[in-house]
């Protein structure tokens, strides 16, 4: 049994008699007697433990929310804003003096040259020894034939020589085109969709059937290698109109054509618009490449603007972290990296907004000057009609659409982070309210525990008073008994022999 240390210890000494009184803690009752805790105390202890567990979980969530709220909060200062504006001005100047207007003819010249060089390079790699583009195209056409290339002739399916590259899905430079090329190897059918959006198969003729593989590996080989090499031969048009004829459709118009043949789009007229764009406007692969080339030129100042802002953010935040931590090992790289936070998004929004504002202003000024000159050239005879039409066309050609698109993305990202921030703040308030409720519950449990302790203290006082009363009664009874015994001894003193009286007197004296 473990000895319990007394809280209060009192000693009374009277002559040779010493009495010790100890006041011990109430909990000693449980440790000495083995009694179990009160059921109320057990419930309180379990409740407090559960509150602590919930509170710990909420603290973890709050820590994560505080970090996320900091990421979604804009911390940019005047220096950041000044740099963003300066970067936008620099990019705008580059766009104005170097990029200039959107020039499709310039892009088309580049794409024609690029495609022609590619066709010649591929043909020579396959054994072509000539120098003429038409010869290279014919060489590849004869060596790598496509089973469905001529099967549409005589099928009365509203497919023409100008449109068959678009209508034949096996001529599409896309995953769908590859799929149908391989499928033709197994089904011996070509798959077409005419200008009305009608999708249908056409059975291969005798010449087409000769191009079907004899076993599974050869079918896959013919459906992939022959497909790709044949598309290369068609990129620059036919061998009779090399470099100028109708080439294969590009990935964008191929995808649009494939979509137009689906049941939900077949009756919308989309197929006819795609047909006209390809056949009438000759919007083939080279045209798509020309548009991409011009958009690539427009993208240069946009990319430069982006790079300047992100590089400045990285260098400045890194310097701030080094100054704050004095050690590279303690750097918080999440605060340094120029992405996935509201500050860099806001800086990019300002930079691209500045760039777009300069670009639109420059386009309006240059288009206005040209319109005035064109109107003056006719002596104002058009009544401003020429100026109006010229202004609109030149304005559109000078607008940097890549910059506008990037600005739209930046604005949307900034707004989305704002929406996310509001949601995270609301979530934090909810968790803090839950935490406050748990603290209130903890106070109630503590109060209950206090009242139980007060009750136990009251019971202990009552027990102490009862024991004290018993002790007093026992003490009084003992004194009465001793007095009675002393009187009895005195009454019998005359009968004690003389020789013992002296010894008995000494005993009573020292007892």
C-alpha positions in Angstrom: 0.0 0.0 0.0 1.4 3.4 -1.0 1.8 5.9 1.8 -0.1 9.2 1.2 1.7 12.4 2.3 -0.4 14.5 4.7 -1.5 17.9 3.6 -1.7 19.2 7.2 0.0 17.7 10.3 -0.7 18.9 13.9 1.1 17.7 17.1 -0.2 18.3 20.6 2.2 17.6 23.5 1.0 17.7 27.2 3.7 16.7 29.7 4.7 13.2 28.5 1.6 12.7 26.2 1.9 13.5 22.4 -1.1 13.4 20.0 -0.6 13.7 16.1 -3.5 14.8 13.8 -3.0 14.3 9.9 -5.2 15.7 7.1 -4.7 13.6 3.9 -6.0 14.2 0.4 -9.4 12.9 -0.5 -8.0 10.9 -3.4 -6.1 8.7 -1.0 -9.4 7.0 -0.5 -9.2 5.5 -4.0 -5.5 4.5 -3.7 -5.8 2.9 -0.2 -9.2 1.3 -0.4 -9.3 0.4 -4.1 -12.6 2.2 -4.7 -13.4 3.1 -8.3 -13.9 6.7 -9.5 -17.4 8.2 -9.4 -19.3 7.5 -12.6 -19.7 11.3 -13.1 -16.0 11.8 -12.8 -15.4 9.1 -15.4 -17.9 10.7 -17.8 -16.2 14.1 -17.3 -12.7 12.6 -18.0 -13.9 10.9 -21.2 -15.7 14.1 -22.3 -12.6 16.2 -21.8 -10.5 13.7 -23.7 -12.9 13.7 -26.6 -12.9 17.5 -26.7 -9.1 17.5 -26.7 -9.1 15.1 -29.7 -11.6 17.2 -31.6 -9.7 20.4 -30.8 -6.4 18.9 -32.0 -8.0 17.9 -35.3 -9.4 21.4 -35.8 -6.0 22.9 -35.1 -4.5 20.8 -37.8 -7.2 21.9 -40.2 -6.8 25.6 -39.2 -3.1 25.4 -39.7 -3.7 24.1 -43.3 -6.3 26.7 -43.9 -4.1 29.6 -42.7 -1.4 28.4 -45.2 -3.9 28.2 -48.0 -5.4 31.6 -47.2 -2.0 33.1 -47.3 -1.4 31.5 -50.8 -4.7 32.9 -52.0 -4.1 36.4 -50.7 -2.4 39.0 -52.8 0.8 40.3 -51.1 2.1 42.4 -54.0 3.4 45.8 -53.1 4.3 49.0 -55.1 7.5 47.5 -56.4 5.8 44.5 -57.7 3.1 46.6 -59.4 5.7 48.9 -61.0 7.6 46.0 -62.4 4.5 44.4 -63.8 3.5 47.6 -65.6 7.0 48.2 -66.9 7.1 44.6 -68.2 3.8 45.1 -70.0 5.0 48.4 -71.6 8.2 46.7 -72.8 6.3 43.8 -74.3 3.8 46.2 -75.9 6.6 48.1 -77.5 8.0 44.9 -78.9 4.6 43.9 -80.3 4.1 47.3 -81.9 7.5 47.7 -83.6 8.5 44.1 -84.4 5.4 41.9 -84.5 3.2 44.3 -86.3 0.0 43.1 -88.0 -1.2 39.6 -88.6 0.0 38.7 -92.1 -1.5 35.5 -93.4 0.4 35.7 -96.7 3.7 35.9 -94.8 2.7 32.8 -92.7 1.5 31.0 -95.9 4.8 31.6 -97.6 6.6 30.1 -94.6 4.3 27.1 -94.3 4.6 26.3 -98.0 8.3 26.4 -97.9 8.4 24.3 -94.7 6.0 21.7 -96.0 7.8 21.5 -99.4 11.2 21.0 -97.8 9.7 18.3 -95.5 8.2 16.4 -98.4 11.5 16.6 -100.3 13.5 15.4 -97.3 11.2 12.4 -96.7 11.2 11.5 -100.4 15.0 11.6 -100.5 15.2 9.5 -97.4 13.1 6.8 -99.2 15.4 6.8 -102.3 14.2 9.7 -104.4 17.1 11.1 -106.4 15.4 14.0 -108.2 15.2 17.7 -107.3 11.6 18.5 -108.4 8.8 18.6 -105.8 6.3 17.1 -108.2 8.6 14.1 -108.8 9.1 13.7 -105.0 5.3 13.7 -104.5 4.7 11.1 -107.3 7.6 9.0 -105.9 5.9 8.8 -102.5 2.4 8.3 -103.9 3.5 5.3 -106.0 5.5 3.8 -103.2 3.0 4.3 -100.3 -0.5 3.9 -101.6 -3.7 4.1 -99.5 -6.5 1.6 -100.1 -9.3 4.1 -100.0 -7.6 6.8 -102.0 -9.7 6.4 -105.2 -12.6 4.2 -104.0 -14.9 7.2 -103.9 -14.9 7.6 -107.6 -18.2 6.6 -109.2 -19.9 6.1 -105.8 -22.2 9.0 -106.3 -21.6 10.1 -102.7 -21.1 13.9 -103.4 -17.4 13.5 -103.0 -15.0 15.3 -105.4 -11.3 15.3 -106.2 -11.0 18.6 -104.3 -12.8 17.3 -101.2 -11.8 13.7 -100.9 -8.9 14.4 -98.6 -11.3 16.0 -96.2 -14.2 13.5 -96.8 -12.0 10.4 -96.4 -11.3 9.9 -92.7 -8.1 7.9 -93.5 -6.6 11.1 -95.0 -6.9 13.0 -91.6 -3.6 13.6 -89.8 -5.2 12.7 -86.4 -5.7 9.7 -84.2 -9.1 9.2 -85.8 -7.5 9.1 -89.2 -5.0 6.5 -88.0 -7.8 4.5 -86.5 -9.8 4.4 -89.7 -6.7 3.6 -91.8 -6.1 0.5 -89.6 -9.8 -0.4 -89.6 -9.8 -0.4 -93.4 -7.1 -3.1 -93.3 -9.5 -5.4 -91.4 -12.9 -4.5 -92.9 -11.8 -3.8 -96.6 -13.9 -0.6 -96.5 -13.1 3.1 -96.7 -15.0 5.5 -94.4 -16.3 8.8 -95.7 -18.4 11.7 -94.6 -19.7 14.1 -97.4 -20.5 17.8 -97.2 -23.9 17.0 -95.8 -22.5 15.3 -92.8 -23.6 11.8 -93.9 -21.2 9.1 -92.7 -20.9 5.9 -94.7 -18.5 3.1 -95.7 -17.5 2.3 -99.3 -16.2 -1.2 -100.2 -12.7 -1.3 -101.6 -12.4 -2.1 -105.3 -9.9 -4.6 -106.7 -7.0 -2.1 -106.7 -7.7 -1.1 -103.2 -7.9 -4.7 -102.0 -4.4 -5.3 -103.3 -3.1 -2.9 -100.6 -4.6 -4.9 -97.7 -2.1 -6.8 -95.5 -2.1 -10.6 -95.5 -1.8 -11.2 -91.8 -2.2 -9.2 -88.6 1.3 -7.7 -88.4 1.3 -6.7 -92.1 -2.2 -5.1 -91.7 -0.9 -3.0 -88.8 2.2 -2.0 -90.8 0.2 -1.0 -93.8 -2.3 0.8 -91.7 0.3 2.9 -90.0 3.5 3.3 -92.1 1.7 3.5 -95.5 -0.9 5.9 -93.9 1.8 8.3 -92.6 4.0 8.3 -95.8 0.9 8.7 -98.0 -0.2 11.7 -96.0 3.3 13.2 -96.5 2.9 12.8 -100.3 -0.4 14.7 -100.1 0.8 17.6 -97.9 1.9 19.8 -100.9 -0.9 18.8 -103.2 -0.8 16.4 -106.1 2.2 15.8 -108.3 0.5 17.8 -111.1 -0.1 20.9 -108.9 2.9 20.5 -106.6 3.1 23.2 -103.9 -0.1 24.9 -105.0 -2.8 22.2 -105.1 -5.2 21.0 -102.4 -3.3 19.4 -99.5 -4.5 17.3 -96.7 -6.7 18.9 -94.0 -5.0 20.1 -90.8 -5.6 18.7 -87.3 -8.2 21.4 -86.5 -10.4 21.1 -89.6 -10.0 17.3 -89.4 -11.3 17.3 -85.9 -14.2 19.7 -86.9 -15.0 17.4 -89.8 -15.1 14.3 -87.5 -17.4 16.2 -85.1 -19.7 17.2 -87.9 -20.5 13.6 -88.8 -21.8 12.8 -85.3 -25.6 12.4 -85.0 -26.0 15.5 -82.9 -24.2 17.7 -85.4 -25.1 16.2 -88.7 -28.1 18.4 -89.3 -26.6 21.7 -88.0 -25.0 22.7 -91.3 -21.5 22.5 -89.7 -20.3 20.0 -92.4 -21.1 22.5 -95.2 -19.2 25.3 -93.5 -16.2 23.0 -93.1 -16.5 21.9 -96.7 -16.5 25.5 -97.9 -13.6 26.5 -95.7 -11.5 23.6 -97.1 -12.5 23.6 -100.8 -13.4 27.2 -101.4 -10.9 28.9 -99.1 -8.2 26.2 -99.3 -7.9 26.1 -95.6 -5.7 22.9 -95.5 -2.7 21.9 -93.3 -0.5 24.6 -94.8 -3.1 27.3 -94.0 -3.3 26.1 -90.4 0.5 26.2 -90.1 0.4 29.7 -91.5 -2.0 30.8 -88.8 0.1 29.0 -86.2 3.2 30.8 -87.5 1.6 34.2 -87.2 0.2 33.4 -83.8 3.6 32.2 -82.8 5.0 35.7 -83.7 2.3 37.3 -81.6 3.2 34.9 -78.7 6.8 36.1 -78.5 6.0 39.4 -76.6 3.5 37.6 -74.5 6.0 35.0 -73.5 8.6 37.7 -72.8 6.2 39.5 -70.6 5.4 36.4 -68.7 9.1 35.5 -68.3 10.1 38.9 -67.0 7.4 39.0 -64.3 8.0 35.5 -63.1 11.8 35.9 -63.0 11.5 39.2 -61.1 9.1 37.6 -58.6 11.5 34.6 -58.1 14.6 36.8 -57.6 13.0 39.3 -55.2 11.2 36.6 -53.1 14.4 34.6 -52.9 16.3 37.7 -51.7 13.6 38.4 -49.1 13.7 34.8 -47.8 17.5 34.8 -47.5 17.4 38.1 -45.6 14.7 36.7 -43.3 16.2 33.3 -42.6 19.9 34.0 -43.1 20.3 30.4 -44.3 19.5 28.7 -47.6 18.4 25.5 -45.8 15.6 27.4 -44.1 14.1 28.9 -47.2 10.4 28.3 -47.7 10.5 27.6 -51.4 6.7 27.7 -51.8 6.9 31.4 -51.1 9.7 31.8 -53.7 8.5 29.8 -56.7 6.6 32.1 -59.2 3.4 30.1 -59.5 0.3 28.8 -57.7 -0.2 31.9 -55.6 -2.4 35.0 -55.8 0.5 37.5 -55.8 2.1 36.2 -59.0 -1.3 35.9 -60.6 -2.1 39.5 -59.8 1.2 40.7 -61.1 0.7 38.7 -64.4 -2.8 40.2 -64.7 -1.5 43.7 -64.4 1.4 43.0 -66.8 -0.8 41.4 -69.5 -3.5 44.0 -68.9 -0.9 46.7 -69.6 0.4 44.9 -72.7 -3.2 44.5 -74.1 -4.0 48.1 -73.4 -1.0 49.3 -75.3 -1.6 46.8 -78.1 -5.2 47.8 -78.6 -4.3 51.5 -78.5 -1.5 51.0 -81.0 -3.8 49.0 -83.3 -6.4 51.8 -83.1 -3.9 54.6 -83.8 -2.2 52.8 -86.7 -5.5 51.6 -88.2 -6.9 55.2 -87.9 -3.9 56.7 -89.6 -4.2 54.3 -92.5 -7.9 54.8 -92.8 -7.4 58.6 -93.0 -4.8 58.1 -95.7 -7.0 55.8 -97.7 -9.9 58.2 -97.5 -7.7 61.1 -98.5 -6.5 59.1 -101.5 -9.9 59.1 -103.0 -10.5 62.7 -102.0 -13.3 61.8 -99.5 -15.5 60.7 -102.3 -16.6 57.6 -100.4 -18.1 59.6 -97.6 -16.1 57.8 -95.0 -17.1 54.3 -96.2 -13.5 53.4 -97.2 -12.1 54.7 -93.9 -14.6 52.7 -91.9 -14.0 49.4 -93.7 -10.2 49.9 -93.7 -10.1 50.9 -90.1 -12.0 47.8 -89.0 -9.9 45.4 -91.1 -6.6 46.9 -90.1 -7.6 47.1 -86.4 -8.4 43.4 -86.2 -5.2 42.5 -88.0 -3.1 44.4 -85.6 -4.7 43.1 -82.4 -2.6 40.5 -80.5 -5.1 37.8 -79.9 -2.6 35.7 -78.0 -2.2 38.6 -75.5 -5.9 38.9 -75.2 -6.3 35.2 -74.5 -3.5 35.2 -71.9 -5.1 38.2 -70.2 -8.4 36.4 -70.1 -6.7 33.4 -68.5 -5.0 35.7 -65.9 -8.2 37.5 -65.0 -10.1 34.3 -64.6 -7.3 32.8 -62.5 -7.3 35.9 -60.3 -11.1 35.9 -59.9 -11.1 32.1 -59.2 -8.5 32.5 -56.4 -10.7 35.3 -55.0 -13.7 33.0 -54.9 -11.5 30.2 -53.3 -10.3 32.7 -50.7 -13.8 33.7 -49.7 -14.6 30.0 -49.3 -11.5 29.3 -47.3 -12.2 32.3 -45.0 -15.8 31.0 -44.4 -14.4 27.6 -43.7 -12.0 29.0 -41.2 -14.7 30.9 -39.4 -16.8 27.7 -39.2 -13.9 25.8 -37.7 -13.2 28.6 -35.2 -16.8 28.6 -34.2 -16.6 24.8 -33.7 -13.4 25.4 -31.7 -15.1 28.0 -29.5 -18.0 25.6 -28.9 -15.6 22.9 -27.8 -13.9 25.4 -25.4 -17.3 26.3 -23.9 -18.0 22.6 -23.5 -14.7 22.1 -21.8 -15.5 24.9 -19.3 -18.8 23.2 -18.5 -17.0 19.9 -17.9 -14.5 21.7 -15.6 -17.3 23.4 -13.8 -19.0 20.0 -13.2 -15.7 18.6 -12.0 -15.4 21.5 -9.6 -18.9 21.0 -8.2 -18.1 17.3 -7.7 -14.9 18.2 -5.9 -16.8 20.6 -3.7 -19.3 17.9 -2.9 -16.5 15.5 -2.0 -14.9 18.1 0.1 -18.2 18.7 1.9 -18.5 15.0 2.6 -15.0 14.8 3.8 -15.7 17.7 6.3 -18.8 16.0 7.5 -16.8 12.7 8.0 -14.0 14.6 9.8 -16.6 16.3 12.2 -18.1 12.9 12.9 -14.8 11.3 13.7 -13.8 14.3 15.8 -17.1 13.9 17.8 -16.4 10.2 18.3 -12.9 11.0 19.3 -14.1 13.6 21.9 -16.7 11.1 23.3 -14.1 8.4 23.5 -11.7 10.7 25.2 -14.3 11.8 27.7 -15.2 8.2 28.4 -11.6 7.3 28.9 -11.0 10.1 31.4 -14.1 9.0 33.3 -12.9 5.4 33.3 -9.4 6.5 34.6 -11.0 8.6 37.3 -13.2 5.7 38.4 -10.2 3.4 38.5 -8.2 5.9 40.5 -11.0 6.2 43.1 -11.2 2.4 43.2 -7.5 2.2 43.9 -7.8 4.8 46.7 -10.6 2.9 48.3 -8.5 -0.2 48.5 -5.4 1.5 49.6 -5.9 0.6 53.3 -5.8 -3.0 52.5 -2.5 -2.9 50.7 0.5 -4.1 52.8 2.8 -1.5 53.9 5.8 -2.9 52.2 4.0 -2.5 48.8 2.5 0.9 49.3 5.7 2.8 48.6 6.3 0.8 45.3 2.7 1.2 44.2 2.9 5.0 44.8 5.9 5.1 42.5 4.0 3.2 39.8 1.0 5.5 39.8 3.3 8.5 39.8 5.1 7.5 36.6 2.3 5.8 34.8 
